[in-house]
Amino acid sequence: MEKCAGKSVFGGIAIGRILLFKKQEQQVRRQKVDNPELEEKRFEDARQEAMRQLGKLHEKALVNVGESGAEIFEVHQMMLEDDDYIDSVMNIISSQQMNAEYAVAVTSDNFAKMFESMDDDYMRGRAADVRDISNRVINILLGINQEEEDSDEPRIIVADDLAPSETVQFDKSKLLAFVTVHGSTNSHTAILARTMGIPALIGTPLALQDSLNGKLAVVDGDEGVFYIDPDEETLMKMQKKEEATKENQELLLQLKNQKTVTKDGREIMSYANIGNLKDLPLVLQNGGEGIGLFRSEFLYIGKDTFPGEQEQFEVYRTVAENMAGKEVVIRTLDIGADKKADYFELGAEENPAMGMRAIRICLTRPEIFKTQLRAIYRASAFGHISIMYPMITSLEEVAKAKQISSEVRKELTSLGVPIGKVKEGIMIETPAAVMISDLLAKEVDFFSIGTNDLTQYSLAIDRQNQNLDDFYNSHHTAVLRMIYKTVVNAHRAGIWCGICGELGADRSLTELFMAMGVDELSVSPGSILPVRKAICETDLSDPAYRKKILSDWNLEELC
Amino acid sequence: MKEFVYTITDPEGIHARPAGEFVKAAKAFESKITITKNDKTMDAKKIFGVMGLAVKNGQEITICAEGPDEDAAVASLEEFLKNNL
């Protein structure tokens, strides 16, 4: 058995035989030609043929990997139509009287170098695209057939590196995994592996000998290990792991389009937490029924200055449009404590977790707050948006926030800007808010409990201090009682109450949350389906059983 | 000659796909169209030129059109940028 570590770009287990993928040797010779016009025509014909092949690849990729994976071939076509590229090739042919293959190879080198020298990882990665399209043209000129060959059994593809067009030419149903010696996490290979959802390793130090072809191998995308000729024990272990992963995935995918309903018939809002636009596809893939917490901080962090209204509007609109009518709860800015942005000039604080943060900044500096609210209200015309104010401790704060929000709404309406119906809710993440949740519930449309901060403030344990881990108990009765109290008070006022903190994804508590009457669980996209499964398995039709759960957790006194 | 300034708001900047779409949009016009970032000016109808500018989120670009359909070109490209970048 041979064992090799690689960098995993997508998890999962694949067991199968190796298909060693070798680039066809291209030998481009530099030749003087007597008839440059003929070479120009050869290049033009080859270019047209390459355009046709790319069109076919695009169609194939649409079926195999969908639009986002396929669009690279459209970009490749445009590159082949770029006047500078064509002029460069033609110029080498006519002025130096060189053969077409050589002219393309030189042009390819020059353009690839331009990208390689750029100060941007993404753009440096595009050098591979230039080489890919040029190699296609050269292969056509040399008469090498690059079009796909079908293998009969599913294989693990092992290669030095794969160009985008090579990755996609494989029939998806016959593809188990990718293992490459080179490549970057930004490469199309990595992106496509993630889109196709198959295990993939890059940067795997392998000697690519022909003898590898056909050997049995295992790719462990979870651990980043590639086993060649695995021994009996490893193979057994991996087969078990593969089965477990598969079963789990299938089970979960069945839940994707299912409603989130307990066995006793209560429907729960199964929402997702997101931190930026990149998380959106994951929400949709995992069947999120809405977004329960859109952390707007990413718009503010890592910048030199405040994000403008238009910039924010575009982002909120994109989320609202993509969720297509499903609810999107945008939490207004929660800067401060561990989330800093220098241009806020908040100054050093002795105790930042209890310092100038979140709604306190917004109420102290309403101009920042108003910009964000204007952007949110403008975006509300494009979907179903709700607003959520963080770090509330008093009725006065809620009144002020709502006052500012209503001013913004009026301003926009008087300008004739269309706005949607927007609900206003608050985060319950301070013990103070819990204690007055009966009063707060009358002022807002919903509650969402932020268990991370609520726990830190209740237990007086700094979340960032690792030395305190032994004292930190996320299932502390005090915290659970506060959650229960909040839910009860919400329901008395006729509003819904959810949980958007990490505790919401803790499946050892799902049954308890259902017993408490929690209406919504907002969790990271990857946790949606496991949590939905736990909810769907909960049965509280027997009131005595529900009572027993509450009393087991020492919560019965609150009923 | 007509021109306008636009600040990119797409978190990814003008990466390959939108560069391609932008070029496609520019090619629909007869006018000579350029894209400028930090004094570096490129032909907006060439994908390598546009990508070569490596325009990132928050950066300002100037689009300039000169020719018989310059008004329409500027209007259409501004619309494109607003909707896509």
Interface residues (C-beta under 8 A of the other chain):
Chain A: E71 I72 E74 V75 M78 M79 E81 D82 D83 D84 Y85 F111 M114 F115 M118 D119 D120 Y122 M123 R126 D129 N276 L277 K278 K303 Q310 E311 E314 V315
Chain B: T7 T9 P11 E12 G13 H15 A16 R17 A19 G20 V23 K24 D43 K45 K46 I47 F48 G49 M51 G52 A54 K56 G58
